[in-house]
Amino acid sequence: MSDTEVVPPQGTPASPKEITTQSVVEAILFASDVPLPAAKIAQIVGAGDAREVKKHIAALNERYEAAGAAFRIEEIAAGFQMLTLPEYNTWLSKLSKARSDSKLSQAALETLAVVAYKQPVLRADIEAIRGVAAGEMLNRLRELGLIKIVGRAEEIGRPMLYGTTKKFLEVFGLADLRELPQVEELRPPEPKAVQPVPAPTAGASAAPGAETASPPAAGETAGEQAAASDEPVA
């Protein structure tokens, strides 16, 4: 697998830059969040073998080192992955902590959903919908910059109204609030009703050829009727 120009698949947008095998290997490793075996990379590229892929990886690492890049392609867990250098761990650990602190609990997500769909909304209305106090969750969401106070209601006490922020749109990848999923889209499909099998009704007709007994005449017992049925007809 030489570092020659690669012919993109049909339908790929045109690029002003020459696409080489080495750049394709680099793009694959950059996009992957798990180690990839060299043979798998060669299969994705569609040419060459694992040995050729390793040569391209070595060339890429030389280029990164010469440019003073903060990352390398490392061989781990029987595969290759693009990783930052250990000397940057101090700053990256702060990033990991910030991401961890920004994770939302289920209660926070529920509160945020109420604000997003009902805004501008009162705290009392949020608590009525969720059935629990919402003060702590509202403060947490404000600290994260996902909601803000958008005004005050025209009623006794002038309580605060809450709404979402621009950061809310950025975090959830929305252009505007009109792109929020419709409530109907969030509801699970209703299970199909099972039609019950109708029970046999009283007075159903007997099977063909079966004899039916007539009811006893007035004043005649069932035993007398049975005896009468055995007597020969004159």
Residue, then its C-alpha position, 0 to 999 in steps of 0.5 A: m500500500s504505497d502513499t498514492e492518491v486514493v480514488p474516493p467512492q462515487g458520490t463523495p464530495a469533491s475535495p481541493k486537497e489530494i486524498t492519499t492512503q496515508s491521509v485516509v488512515e489518519a482520518i480513520l484513526f482520528a474518528s475512532d474512539v476505540p483501538l483498531p487493528a491494522a488489518k481492520i484499517a486496511q479493510i476499511v481503506g480497501a487496499g494493502d495489508a496490515r504491514e503497509v498500514k503500520k508503515h503509514i502509522a510510523a510515517l504519521n508519528e514522525r510527522y507529528e513529532a516533527a510538528g510538535a503535535a500533542f498526540r501520537i498513534e499508539e499501539i494498545a489492546a491489539g490495535f492502534q489509537m490516536l492518543t494525547l501525550p502523557e505530559y498533557n494529563t494535568w490539563l486533560s484531567k481538568l477537562s474530564k472533571a468539567r465534563s463529569d460535573s456537567k452531567l445531568s441527573q434524571a431529576a435535572l433532565e426532567t426539570l429541564a424538559v418541563v422548562a423547555y416545553k412549558q417556557p416561560v414557566l413558573r417554579a410552582d408549575i414545574e413542581a406541580i408537574r413533577g410532584v416534587a420541589a424543584g428549587e435545587m434542580l433549577n439552581r443547578l440548571r442555572e449554574l450550568g447555563l442551561i436555563k435562565i430567569v426570563g421575567r416575572a409573572e403578572e400575579i401576586g408576588r411577581p414570581m420568576l419565570y424560567g426559560t432555556t438559554k442559547k447554551f441549551l440549544e448548543v448542548f442539544g444540537l438545536a437551531d431553535l426551540r421549534e426543533l424540539p421533538q413533538v410530545e407525540e413523538l416521545r410517547p411509546p406506541e400503545p400496545k395493540a388490543v387483544q380481541p377476546v374469544p367469544a364464549p359459547t352463548a346459551g341455547a346454541s344449536a346442537a351438532p347435526g344428528a344429535e337428538t334434543a330432549s323436549p322439556p317435560a310437560a306440565g305436571e310431568t316429571a323428568g323420570e316419567q318423560a324418560a319412561a314414556s320415551d322408551e314405550p313403543v309407539a302404537 
